[in-house]
Amino acid sequence: MSDAFLIVAGVIYLITSVLLFVLGTNLSLLAILVLVRDPRRQNNDDNSANLRSDAANIKPHRPKVTIQLPIYNELYVAERAIRSAAAVDYPRELLQIQVLDDSDDETASLVSQVVADLTADGVDVVHVQRTNRAGYKAGALGEGLLTASGELVAIFDADFVVPPEFLQETVRHFDDPQIGFVQCRWGHINHDYSWITRLQSLAIDGHFMVEQAARGLRNYWFNFNGTAGIWRKATIEDAGGWTADTLTEDLDLSYRAHLKGWRGHFREDVVVRGELPAQLSSFRRQQHRWARGSLECARKLLPSVWQSDAPFATKFQATAHLTAYSIHLMLFTLAMIYPFVVHTGERFEGFSTLYGAGYIFALSALAPAIFFLVGQRRAGQRAWRRLPRILAVTVLGAGMMVNTLRAAIQIFTHPDPEFERTAKFGLEEPEALGRSWTQKRYQLRLDGIVYVELLVAGLCGFGAWTAIRHHNWGIAFYASVFAIGLTAIATATIGQMISVYRSRERRAGNVAAERSALLVK
């Protein structure tokens, strides 16, 4: 092994460690910010001001609102979403509901029946069907916008349940002419369904209770999360409308709106519950889409961000936000060079001194734990009791590095990907706790990436073994964590697929029964 190669490995290690330290420190600072300046106080002040306005008999402006429900093959959750939208507490004459249905299975028939029932009850609801899926979700939203009669447009994915008070709580923020969109916090319908959903809920709580809250508090740019939010129609049009050139059309539009001078407002006290994916393959697909879309938006938008007149802090936070998934790419880089880094430290004493600084940078590994602890505390949970889950989600997060790497590579190898939705099964608690999703349709086949993950886990194990032999305990620890995370993700996915295959015959019977039931209706 040449000295030059070892030196390059050492330099890559140090640069990657510094970058991880910067991103990890920033994440910790956001967590500290929301603890010191709790955004809930601001929301309480807003509520108090609203009450004073009512007391003074100032009639609030009530704009017309269009609720858009984009749907594609959502047999188990479509009706729940539509009926919850129809039950929202808002004057009927000021409410339009668009069911943007691109389904090519029995979901379309089900939606037609529900829309007909609600129309007979006097609800202004339309069933919008396209002849193709051009632009996927972005295309459906754009198509609906052409006939949307509302001044404001609220958007909910099919697996979310619209709370009755949603519009009452959010439309008043648009009295501020600079507000372009309002994003509310995600809750979880099936939080306790399985260990997979419990870990996902913890991660999502961290995103909303720390990241979104902190960015909203400091007026940094943040994003509409694709659902559970409401837009000013004029903002969408001014920002260039919905586009499908990235897989995260919501993030893309949000940043284009910020670049046009619009602001977002985050309401963490308004909670909209959605269903978490119970199948690891579906979760993996969702994370792949989010990772690829975020990196695509970074490539597309960061030049405009840095050319804008926004303050430096805003530009830095936007960069950290759009490149957040690059953390997985850095972890993969470390995992691959660890054995060489160990030998570099043995070969060159000077690098051993620099590796001491590397241990300081490695303290950024504490950032996810701080992030999730604060998120759980602010979500009203006893954070320290959730510590085992926090450690588990941190390890499993590292196990997603290969999934993110594939997403990044496919930006260049597959420039025109299909938008692959995350299948949901109507797993609403408490009824769903004893119900198996393996017997329903929309199952995904085993993703061959699990074999790559097991291979990389083996390489991480080799890195840990090499580090132990040379008494490099820091690298031994992190390489072991990577190996455990990758192995856990891969083996759990394989285990679930075995359950799916075993349920194949029963699932076929259930699908036939579902079709018969729709024909009877």
C-alpha positions as CSV (number, residue, x, y, z in Angstrom):
1,M,0.0,0.0,0.0
2,S,1.7,3.2,-1.2
3,D,2.4,6.1,1.2
4,A,0.6,8.5,-1.2
5,F,-2.6,6.5,-1.0
6,L,-2.5,6.4,2.8
7,I,-2.0,10.2,3.0
8,V,-4.9,10.8,0.6
9,A,-7.1,8.5,2.9
10,G,-6.0,10.4,5.9
11,V,-6.8,13.8,4.3
12,I,-10.3,12.6,3.2
13,Y,-10.9,11.3,6.7
14,L,-10.1,14.7,8.3
15,I,-12.1,16.7,5.7
16,T,-15.1,14.5,6.1
17,S,-14.8,14.6,9.9
18,V,-14.7,18.4,9.8
19,L,-17.8,18.6,7.6
20,L,-19.7,16.2,9.9
21,F,-18.7,18.3,12.8
22,V,-20.1,21.5,11.2
23,L,-23.4,19.9,10.3
24,G,-23.7,18.1,13.7
25,T,-22.9,21.3,15.6
26,N,-25.5,23.2,13.6
27,L,-28.1,20.6,14.4
28,S,-27.3,20.8,18.1
29,L,-27.5,24.6,18.0
30,L,-31.0,24.4,16.4
31,A,-32.0,22.1,19.3
32,I,-30.6,24.5,21.9
33,L,-32.4,27.4,20.2
34,V,-35.9,26.0,20.5
35,L,-35.2,25.1,24.1
36,V,-34.1,28.6,25.0
37,R,-36.8,30.4,22.9
38,D,-39.8,28.1,22.9
39,P,-41.9,28.8,19.8
40,R,-45.0,27.8,21.7
41,R,-44.8,31.1,23.5
42,Q,-45.1,32.9,20.1
43,N,-48.1,30.8,19.1
44,N,-49.7,31.6,22.5
45,D,-49.1,35.3,21.8
46,D,-50.7,34.9,18.4
47,N,-53.7,33.3,19.9
48,S,-54.0,36.0,22.5
49,A,-53.9,38.7,19.8
50,N,-56.6,36.8,17.9
51,L,-58.8,36.8,21.0
52,R,-58.3,40.5,21.5
53,S,-59.3,41.1,17.9
54,D,-62.5,39.1,18.4
55,A,-63.2,41.0,21.5
56,A,-62.9,44.3,19.6
57,N,-65.5,42.9,17.1
58,I,-63.1,43.0,14.2
59,K,-64.5,40.5,11.8
60,P,-61.6,38.3,10.5
61,H,-61.2,37.9,6.7
62,R,-62.5,34.5,5.5
63,P,-61.1,33.7,2.1
64,K,-62.3,31.0,-0.1
65,V,-60.2,27.8,0.3
66,T,-59.6,24.9,-2.0
67,I,-58.6,21.6,-0.4
68,Q,-56.6,19.4,-2.7
69,L,-56.3,15.7,-2.1
70,P,-53.8,14.0,-4.5
71,I,-54.4,10.3,-4.7
72,Y,-52.9,7.4,-6.5
73,N,-54.1,3.8,-5.7
74,E,-54.9,4.4,-2.1
75,L,-57.8,2.0,-1.6
76,Y,-57.4,1.8,2.2
77,V,-57.1,5.4,3.1
78,A,-58.8,7.5,0.3
79,E,-62.3,7.5,1.8
80,R,-61.0,8.5,5.3
81,A,-59.1,11.5,3.8
82,I,-62.0,12.7,1.7
83,R,-64.6,12.5,4.5
84,S,-62.2,14.3,6.9
85,A,-61.8,17.1,4.4
86,A,-65.5,17.4,4.0
87,A,-66.0,17.6,7.8
88,V,-63.6,20.6,8.2
89,D,-65.1,23.5,10.2
90,Y,-65.4,26.2,7.6
91,P,-68.4,27.8,5.8
92,R,-69.4,25.5,3.0
93,E,-69.9,28.4,0.5
94,L,-66.2,29.2,1.0
95,L,-64.9,25.7,0.6
96,Q,-64.0,23.6,-2.5
97,I,-62.6,20.1,-2.3
98,Q,-60.6,18.6,-5.2
99,V,-59.9,14.9,-5.2
100,L,-57.0,14.7,-7.7
101,D,-57.2,11.0,-8.5
102,D,-54.6,9.4,-10.8
103,S,-55.6,5.9,-9.7
104,D,-55.6,3.0,-12.1
105,D,-57.2,0.4,-9.7
106,E,-60.4,0.1,-7.7
107,T,-59.6,3.3,-5.8
108,A,-61.1,5.3,-8.6
109,S,-64.5,3.6,-8.2
110,L,-64.4,4.0,-4.4
111,V,-63.6,7.7,-4.8
112,S,-66.4,8.2,-7.3
113,Q,-68.9,6.8,-4.8
114,V,-67.7,8.9,-1.9
115,V,-67.7,12.1,-4.0
116,A,-71.2,11.3,-5.2
117,D,-72.4,10.8,-1.6
118,L,-70.8,14.1,-0.4
119,T,-72.1,16.0,-3.4
120,A,-75.6,14.8,-2.6
121,D,-75.1,16.3,0.9
122,G,-74.3,19.7,-0.5
123,V,-70.5,19.5,-0.3
124,D,-68.6,21.3,-3.2
125,V,-66.3,18.4,-4.1
126,V,-65.0,17.4,-7.5
127,H,-63.3,14.2,-8.7
128,V,-60.5,15.2,-11.0
129,Q,-59.1,12.4,-13.2
130,R,-56.3,12.7,-15.7
131,T,-55.7,10.5,-18.7
132,N,-52.0,10.1,-17.7
133,R,-49.7,10.7,-14.8
134,A,-47.6,13.4,-16.4
135,G,-45.6,15.1,-13.7
136,Y,-46.9,12.7,-11.1
137,K,-48.0,14.5,-7.9
138,A,-46.7,17.8,-9.1
139,G,-48.6,17.4,-12.3
140,A,-51.8,16.5,-10.5
141,L,-51.5,19.5,-8.2
142,G,-50.8,21.8,-11.1
143,E,-53.8,20.4,-13.0
144,G,-56.1,21.0,-10.0
145,L,-54.8,24.6,-9.6
146,L,-56.2,25.5,-13.0
147,T,-59.7,25.1,-11.7
148,A,-59.2,25.9,-8.0
149,S,-61.6,28.6,-7.0
150,G,-59.9,29.2,-3.6
151,E,-57.7,32.2,-2.8
152,L,-55.9,29.7,-0.5
153,V,-55.0,26.0,-1.3
154,A,-54.7,23.4,1.4
155,I,-53.0,20.2,0.5
156,F,-53.3,16.8,2.2
157,D,-51.9,13.4,1.2
158,A,-54.3,10.5,1.1
159,D,-52.9,9.0,4.3
160,F,-53.5,12.1,6.4
161,V,-56.7,13.0,8.3
162,V,-57.7,16.7,8.1
163,P,-58.5,18.0,11.7
164,P,-61.8,19.9,11.8
165,E,-60.1,23.1,13.2
166,F,-57.4,23.2,10.5
167,L,-58.7,26.1,8.4
168,Q,-59.8,28.1,11.4
169,E,-56.3,27.9,12.8
170,T,-54.3,28.6,9.7
171,V,-56.2,31.0,7.3
172,R,-55.7,34.0,9.7
173,H,-52.0,34.0,9.1
174,F,-52.6,35.1,5.5
175,D,-53.7,38.5,6.8
176,D,-50.0,39.1,6.7
177,P,-49.4,39.8,2.9
178,Q,-45.9,38.4,3.1
179,I,-47.0,34.9,4.2
180,G,-46.9,32.5,1.3
181,F,-47.6,29.2,3.1
182,V,-48.3,27.8,6.5
183,Q,-47.0,24.4,7.5
184,C,-48.4,22.4,10.4
185,R,-46.9,19.6,12.4
186,W,-47.3,15.9,11.5
187,G,-48.9,13.6,14.0
188,H,-49.1,9.8,13.8
189,I,-52.1,7.6,13.4
190,N,-50.2,4.4,13.9
191,H,-47.4,5.4,16.3
192,D,-47.5,2.2,18.3
193,Y,-48.2,-0.2,15.5
194,S,-44.7,-1.7,15.5
195,W,-41.1,-0.9,16.3
196,I,-40.6,0.5,12.8
197,T,-43.4,3.0,13.2
198,R,-42.2,4.0,16.7
199,L,-38.7,4.8,15.5
200,Q,-40.1,6.7,12.5
201,S,-42.4,8.8,14.7
202,L,-39.4,9.7,16.9
203,A,-37.4,10.9,13.8
204,I,-40.4,12.9,12.4
205,D,-41.0,14.5,15.8
206,G,-37.4,15.7,15.8
207,H,-37.7,17.2,12.3
208,F,-40.8,19.2,13.2
209,M,-40.2,20.1,16.9
210,V,-36.5,21.1,16.3
211,E,-35.7,21.8,12.7
212,Q,-38.9,23.3,11.4
213,A,-39.6,25.1,14.7
214,A,-36.1,26.6,14.9
215,R,-36.1,27.8,11.3
216,G,-39.5,29.3,11.7
217,L,-38.5,31.0,14.9
218,R,-35.4,32.6,13.4
219,N,-37.0,33.4,10.0
220,Y,-34.7,31.0,8.2
221,W,-36.1,29.4,5.1
222,F,-37.9,26.2,5.6
223,N,-40.1,24.0,3.5
224,F,-43.7,22.9,3.0
225,N,-43.6,19.2,3.8
226,G,-45.9,18.1,0.9
227,T,-49.0,17.7,3.1
228,A,-50.6,19.2,6.2
229,G,-50.1,22.8,4.9
230,I,-51.9,25.6,3.1
231,W,-50.6,27.9,0.4
232,R,-51.6,31.3,-0.9
233,K,-52.5,30.5,-4.5
234,A,-50.8,33.7,-5.7
235,T,-47.6,32.5,-4.1
236,I,-47.6,29.3,-6.0
237,E,-48.1,31.1,-9.3
238,D,-45.5,33.8,-8.5
239,A,-42.9,31.1,-7.7
240,G,-43.4,29.4,-11.0
241,G,-46.0,26.8,-10.1
242,W,-45.5,23.1,-9.4
243,T,-42.7,21.5,-11.3
244,A,-41.7,17.8,-11.6
245,D,-37.9,18.2,-12.3
246,T,-37.1,17.0,-8.8
247,L,-38.6,14.2,-6.7
248,T,-39.4,16.7,-3.9
249,E,-41.7,19.2,-5.6
250,D,-42.7,20.6,-2.2
251,L,-39.2,21.5,-1.2
252,D,-38.5,22.9,-4.6
253,L,-41.6,25.2,-4.6
254,S,-40.9,26.3,-1.0
255,Y,-37.4,27.6,-1.9
256,R,-38.5,29.2,-5.1
257,A,-41.2,31.0,-3.0
258,H,-38.6,32.2,-0.5
259,L,-36.3,33.4,-3.3
260,K,-39.3,35.5,-4.5
261,G,-39.5,37.1,-1.1
262,W,-42.4,35.1,0.4
263,R,-42.3,33.8,4.0
264,G,-43.5,30.6,5.6
265,H,-45.1,30.2,9.0
266,F,-44.9,27.1,11.1
267,R,-47.6,26.0,13.5
268,E,-46.4,23.2,15.7
269,D,-49.5,23.4,17.9
270,V,-51.8,22.4,14.9
271,V,-51.2,18.6,14.5
272,V,-52.3,16.7,11.4
273,R,-52.1,13.0,11.9
274,G,-50.8,10.7,9.1
275,E,-50.0,7.1,8.7
276,L,-46.4,5.9,9.0
277,P,-45.2,3.2,6.6
278,A,-45.2,-0.2,8.3
279,Q,-43.2,-2.0,5.6
280,L,-39.5,-1.4,5.6
281,S,-39.4,-1.6,1.8
282,S,-41.9,1.3,1.7
283,F,-40.0,3.3,4.2
284,R,-36.8,2.7,2.2
285,R,-38.5,3.9,-0.9
286,Q,-39.8,7.0,0.9
287,Q,-36.3,7.8,2.2
288,H,-34.8,7.2,-1.3
289,R,-37.3,9.7,-2.8
290,W,-36.7,12.3,-0.1
291,A,-32.9,11.9,-0.3
292,R,-32.8,12.2,-4.1
293,G,-35.2,15.0,-4.2
294,S,-33.3,17.0,-1.6
295,L,-30.0,16.6,-3.4
296,E,-31.7,17.5,-6.7
297,C,-33.0,20.7,-5.1
298,A,-29.6,21.5,-3.7
299,R,-28.1,21.2,-7.2
300,K,-30.9,23.2,-8.7
301,L,-31.4,26.0,-6.1
302,L,-28.2,26.6,-4.1
303,P,-26.6,28.8,-6.8
304,S,-29.7,31.0,-6.7
305,V,-29.7,30.9,-2.9
306,W,-26.1,32.2,-2.7
307,Q,-26.8,34.9,-5.3
308,S,-29.8,36.2,-3.4
309,D,-29.9,39.1,-1.0
310,A,-30.7,36.9,1.9
311,P,-28.5,37.2,5.1
312,F,-25.4,35.0,5.3
313,A,-27.0,33.0,8.2
314,T,-30.1,32.3,6.0
315,K,-27.9,31.1,3.2
316,F,-25.9,28.9,5.5
317,Q,-29.0,27.3,7.0
318,A,-30.5,26.8,3.6
319,T,-27.3,25.0,2.5
320,A,-27.3,22.8,5.6
321,H,-31.0,22.0,5.0
322,L,-30.8,21.1,1.3
323,T,-27.6,19.0,1.7
324,A,-28.7,17.3,4.9
325,Y,-28.8,13.8,3.3
326,S,-25.1,14.2,2.3
327,I,-24.4,13.2,5.9
328,H,-25.2,9.6,4.8
329,L,-22.7,10.0,1.9
330,M,-20.0,11.1,4.3
331,L,-20.7,8.2,6.7
332,F,-20.3,5.8,3.7
333,T,-17.0,7.5,2.8
334,L,-15.7,7.0,6.4
335,A,-16.9,3.4,6.4
336,M,-15.0,2.6,3.3
337,I,-11.7,4.3,4.3
338,Y,-11.5,3.3,7.9
339,P,-9.1,0.4,7.4
340,F,-6.7,2.7,5.4
341,V,-7.0,5.4,8.0
342,V,-5.9,3.0,10.7
343,H,-2.8,2.1,8.6
344,T,-2.2,5.8,7.9
345,G,-2.0,6.5,11.6
346,E,0.4,3.6,12.1
347,R,2.6,4.7,9.2
348,F,2.8,8.4,9.9
349,E,3.1,9.7,13.4
350,G,2.1,13.2,12.4
351,F,-1.3,12.0,11.3
352,S,-1.8,10.3,14.7
353,T,-1.7,13.8,16.2
354,L,-4.2,15.1,13.7
355,Y,-6.5,12.1,14.4
356,G,-6.7,13.5,18.0
357,A,-8.6,16.4,16.4
358,G,-10.6,13.8,14.6
359,Y,-11.9,12.5,17.9
360,I,-13.1,16.0,18.8
361,F,-14.9,16.2,15.5
362,A,-16.4,12.8,16.2
363,L,-18.3,14.4,19.1
364,S,-20.7,15.6,16.4
365,A,-22.0,12.0,16.6
366,L,-23.8,13.2,19.8
367,A,-25.8,15.6,17.7
368,P,-28.6,13.1,16.6
369,A,-29.1,12.1,20.3
370,I,-29.4,15.7,21.4
371,F,-31.7,16.4,18.4
372,F,-34.1,13.5,19.2
373,L,-34.0,14.1,23.0
374,V,-35.1,17.7,22.5
375,G,-37.7,16.7,19.9
376,Q,-39.2,14.2,22.3
377,R,-39.2,16.7,25.2
378,R,-40.9,19.3,23.2
379,A,-43.4,16.8,21.9
380,G,-44.5,16.2,25.6
381,Q,-42.7,12.9,26.1
382,R,-40.4,11.8,28.9
383,A,-37.3,12.1,26.8
384,W,-34.9,10.1,28.9
385,R,-37.3,7.1,28.9
386,R,-37.1,7.3,25.1
387,L,-33.3,7.0,25.2
388,P,-33.2,3.4,24.0
389,R,-35.4,4.3,21.0
390,I,-33.2,7.3,20.3
391,L,-30.1,5.2,20.3
392,A,-31.8,2.6,18.0
393,V,-33.0,5.3,15.5
394,T,-29.5,6.7,15.4
395,V,-28.0,3.4,14.6
396,L,-30.6,2.5,12.0
397,G,-30.2,6.0,10.5
398,A,-26.6,5.1,9.8
399,G,-27.8,1.9,8.2
400,M,-29.6,3.9,5.5
401,M,-26.3,5.2,4.1
402,V,-26.3,2.8,1.1
403,N,-29.9,3.7,0.3
404,T,-29.0,7.4,0.2
405,L,-25.9,6.6,-1.9
406,R,-28.0,4.9,-4.5
407,A,-30.4,7.9,-4.6
408,A,-27.4,10.2,-5.2
409,I,-26.0,8.0,-7.9
410,Q,-29.3,7.7,-9.7
411,I,-29.5,11.5,-10.1
412,F,-26.9,11.0,-12.8
413,T,-27.7,7.5,-14.0
414,H,-31.5,7.8,-14.1
415,P,-32.3,11.4,-14.8
416,D,-36.1,10.8,-15.4
417,P,-37.3,8.6,-12.5
418,E,-40.9,7.5,-11.9
419,F,-42.4,9.1,-8.8
420,E,-43.0,6.0,-6.5
421,R,-45.5,6.6,-3.8
422,T,-45.3,5.2,-0.3
423,A,-48.0,2.5,0.1
424,K,-50.3,2.8,3.1
425,F,-52.7,0.2,4.5
426,G,-55.2,2.0,6.7
427,L,-53.5,1.0,10.0
428,E,-55.4,3.3,12.3
429,E,-55.0,2.7,16.1
430,P,-56.3,1.1,18.2
431,E,-58.2,-1.0,15.7
432,A,-55.1,-1.8,13.6
433,L,-52.9,-3.1,16.4
434,G,-53.8,-6.7,15.8
435,R,-54.2,-6.3,12.0
436,S,-51.5,-7.5,9.6
437,W,-50.6,-5.3,6.6
438,T,-48.9,-8.4,5.0
439,Q,-52.4,-9.6,3.9
440,K,-53.2,-6.4,1.9
441,R,-52.3,-5.3,-1.6
442,Y,-49.7,-2.8,-2.6
443,Q,-46.8,-5.0,-1.3
444,L,-43.3,-4.2,-2.6
445,R,-41.0,-6.9,-3.7
446,L,-37.6,-7.4,-2.0
447,D,-35.2,-4.7,-2.9
448,G,-31.9,-6.1,-4.0
449,I,-30.1,-3.3,-2.2
450,V,-30.3,-5.4,0.9
451,Y,-27.5,-7.6,-0.4
452,V,-25.3,-4.5,-1.0
453,E,-26.1,-3.4,2.5
454,L,-24.9,-6.8,3.9
455,L,-21.8,-6.6,1.8
456,V,-21.0,-3.0,3.1
457,A,-21.8,-4.2,6.7
458,G,-19.2,-6.9,6.2
459,L,-16.6,-4.3,5.1
460,C,-17.5,-2.2,8.1
461,G,-17.0,-5.2,10.3
462,F,-13.6,-5.7,8.7
463,G,-12.8,-2.0,9.4
464,A,-13.8,-2.5,13.1
465,W,-11.6,-5.7,13.3
466,T,-8.6,-3.8,11.8
467,A,-9.1,-0.9,14.2
468,I,-9.2,-3.3,17.2
469,R,-6.0,-5.0,16.1
470,H,-4.3,-1.6,16.1
471,H,-6.0,-0.4,19.3
472,N,-7.8,2.4,17.5
473,W,-10.9,2.2,19.7
474,G,-12.7,5.3,18.2
475,I,-12.7,3.9,14.7
476,A,-13.6,0.4,16.0
477,F,-16.6,1.9,17.7
478,Y,-18.0,3.8,14.7
479,A,-17.3,1.0,12.2
480,S,-19.2,-1.4,14.5
481,V,-22.1,1.0,14.7
482,F,-22.2,1.2,10.9
483,A,-22.0,-2.6,10.6
484,I,-24.9,-3.1,13.1
485,G,-27.1,-0.5,11.5
486,L,-26.7,-1.9,8.0
487,T,-27.1,-5.5,9.1
488,A,-30.3,-4.6,11.1
489,I,-31.9,-2.7,8.2
490,A,-31.1,-5.5,5.7
491,T,-32.1,-8.5,7.8
492,A,-35.3,-6.8,9.1
493,T,-36.3,-6.1,5.5
494,I,-35.7,-9.7,4.5
495,G,-37.7,-10.9,7.5
496,Q,-40.6,-8.8,6.5
497,M,-40.6,-10.0,3.0
498,I,-40.6,-13.6,4.2
499,S,-43.8,-12.8,6.1
500,V,-45.3,-11.2,3.0
501,Y,-44.6,-14.3,0.9
502,R,-46.2,-16.5,3.5
503,S,-49.3,-14.4,3.4
504,R,-49.6,-14.5,-0.4
505,E,-52.6,-16.8,-0.6
506,R,-54.5,-15.1,2.1
507,R,-53.7,-11.7,0.5
508,A,-55.1,-12.9,-2.9
509,G,-58.3,-13.8,-1.1
510,N,-58.6,-10.5,0.5
511,V,-58.0,-8.6,-2.7
512,A,-60.8,-10.6,-4.4
513,A,-63.1,-9.8,-1.4
514,E,-62.3,-6.1,-1.7
515,R,-63.2,-6.1,-5.4
516,S,-66.5,-8.0,-4.8
517,A,-67.4,-5.5,-2.1
518,L,-66.9,-2.5,-4.5
519,L,-69.0,-4.2,-7.1
520,V,-71.8,-4.7,-4.6
521,K,-71.8,-1.0,-3.7
